[in-house]
């Protein structure tokens, strides 16, 4: 009986630890092309060593295997493992921003102006700007 209770408690703790926090963007997200809506990657948002948030591609859903059309340090690199957001800092209003990003499908670096949880934490709006032109991509949380 004791072992049964212990197993039940461990399962409950494990389940609660793996549950997604709707107030944090940390976790896995399906990225969608902001023009076509087509799924492109599964990207994981994580806390970096310096305390900021970052994101990297963990699964490729619709991009070439390597970034052959990319330039600079990204040229010829695998898409999986590529860092796409970095140095995102928490803002007082519950959003994150002030970081940078890279969109491999367009070989473009951008300023990550704001990252905002929406729809009860089920969606993430990533607003990126190049000069004065800004676009917002919506990511969908993966359970």
C-alpha positions as CSV (number, residue, x, y, z in Angstrom):
1,X,0.0,0.0,0.0
2,X,2.8,2.4,0.9
3,X,4.5,1.8,-2.5
4,X,1.2,2.5,-4.3
5,X,0.8,5.8,-2.5
6,X,4.4,6.8,-3.2
7,X,4.0,5.9,-6.9
8,X,0.8,8.0,-7.0
9,X,2.5,11.0,-5.4
10,X,5.5,10.8,-7.8
11,X,3.1,10.6,-10.8
12,X,1.2,13.7,-9.5
13,X,4.5,15.7,-9.0
14,X,5.7,14.6,-12.4
15,X,2.5,15.7,-14.1
16,X,2.4,19.1,-12.4
17,X,6.0,19.7,-13.3
18,X,5.4,19.0,-16.9
19,X,2.2,21.1,-17.1
20,X,2.6,24.3,-19.2
21,X,2.7,27.6,-17.4
22,X,0.2,29.9,-19.1
23,X,2.1,33.0,-17.8
24,X,5.5,32.0,-19.3
25,X,6.5,31.5,-22.9
26,X,9.0,28.8,-21.8
27,X,8.1,25.6,-23.7
28,X,7.6,24.3,-27.2
29,X,5.8,26.3,-29.9
30,X,4.7,25.6,-33.5
31,X,5.9,28.5,-35.6
32,X,3.7,29.5,-38.5
33,X,4.7,31.5,-41.6
34,X,3.3,35.0,-41.1
35,X,2.3,35.2,-44.8
36,X,0.9,31.7,-45.6
37,X,0.1,30.4,-42.1
38,X,1.9,27.1,-42.9
39,X,3.6,25.3,-40.1
40,X,7.4,25.8,-40.3
41,X,9.1,24.5,-37.1
42,X,8.7,23.5,-33.5
43,X,10.7,26.0,-31.6
44,X,11.6,25.8,-27.9
45,X,11.7,28.9,-25.8
46,X,14.1,28.4,-22.8
47,X,15.8,30.4,-20.1
48,X,19.4,31.2,-21.2
49,X,22.4,31.1,-18.8
50,X,22.3,34.9,-18.5
51,X,18.7,34.9,-17.2
52,X,17.1,36.1,-20.5
53,X,14.9,34.1,-22.7
54,X,16.0,32.5,-26.0
55,X,14.5,30.2,-28.6
56,X,15.9,27.5,-30.9
57,X,14.4,25.2,-33.6
58,X,14.0,21.7,-32.2
59,X,12.0,20.2,-35.1
60,X,11.8,21.1,-38.8
61,X,8.3,20.9,-40.3
62,X,8.6,22.8,-43.6
63,X,12.0,24.3,-44.1
64,X,15.0,22.8,-46.0
65,X,17.2,20.6,-43.8
66,X,20.1,23.1,-44.0
67,X,20.1,26.8,-44.4
68,X,21.7,26.9,-47.9
69,X,20.2,30.3,-48.8
70,X,21.4,31.9,-45.5
71,X,24.4,34.1,-45.3
72,X,27.1,34.7,-42.7
73,X,27.4,32.3,-39.7
74,X,24.1,30.6,-40.7
75,X,25.1,29.5,-44.2
76,X,24.9,25.7,-44.6
77,X,24.0,25.1,-41.0
78,X,21.2,22.7,-40.0
79,X,17.9,24.3,-39.2
80,X,17.4,22.1,-36.2
81,X,19.4,23.6,-33.3
82,X,19.5,27.1,-34.9
83,X,18.8,29.9,-32.3
84,X,16.0,32.2,-33.6
85,X,15.5,34.5,-30.6
86,X,18.0,35.7,-27.9
87,X,18.4,38.2,-25.1
88,X,14.7,38.7,-24.4
89,X,14.1,40.5,-21.1
90,X,11.0,40.6,-19.0
91,X,9.0,43.8,-19.1
92,X,6.9,45.1,-16.3
93,X,3.7,44.6,-18.3
94,X,4.2,40.8,-18.6
95,X,5.7,40.8,-22.1
96,X,9.3,40.2,-23.1
97,X,11.4,42.2,-25.5
98,X,14.6,44.1,-26.2
99,X,16.2,41.1,-27.7
100,X,17.2,40.0,-31.2
101,X,16.0,37.4,-33.7
102,X,16.8,35.6,-36.9
103,X,14.3,34.3,-39.4
104,X,16.1,31.6,-41.5
105,X,13.4,31.4,-44.1
106,X,14.1,35.0,-45.1
107,X,17.8,35.1,-44.0
108,X,16.9,38.2,-41.9
109,X,18.0,39.4,-38.5
110,X,15.5,41.6,-36.6
111,X,14.9,43.4,-33.3
112,X,12.6,41.3,-31.1
113,X,10.4,44.3,-30.1
114,X,7.8,42.3,-28.1
115,X,6.9,38.7,-27.3
116,X,3.4,38.5,-25.8
117,X,1.4,35.5,-24.6
118,X,-2.2,35.5,-25.8
119,X,-5.3,33.3,-25.7
120,X,-4.6,32.2,-22.1
121,X,-1.0,31.2,-22.9
122,X,-1.9,29.1,-25.9
123,X,-0.4,31.5,-28.4
124,X,2.7,33.6,-28.5
125,X,2.9,36.8,-30.6
126,X,6.4,37.6,-31.7
127,X,6.7,41.2,-33.0
128,X,9.9,41.8,-34.9
129,X,11.2,44.9,-36.6
130,X,13.7,45.7,-39.3
131,X,14.3,49.5,-39.3
132,X,10.7,50.9,-39.0
133,X,8.9,48.0,-40.6
134,X,7.4,45.5,-38.1
135,X,5.6,42.2,-38.5
136,X,4.0,40.0,-35.9
137,X,4.1,36.2,-36.2
138,X,1.8,34.0,-34.1
139,X,3.2,30.8,-32.6
140,X,0.9,28.1,-31.2
141,X,1.9,26.2,-28.0
142,X,2.6,22.5,-28.4
143,X,1.4,20.3,-25.6
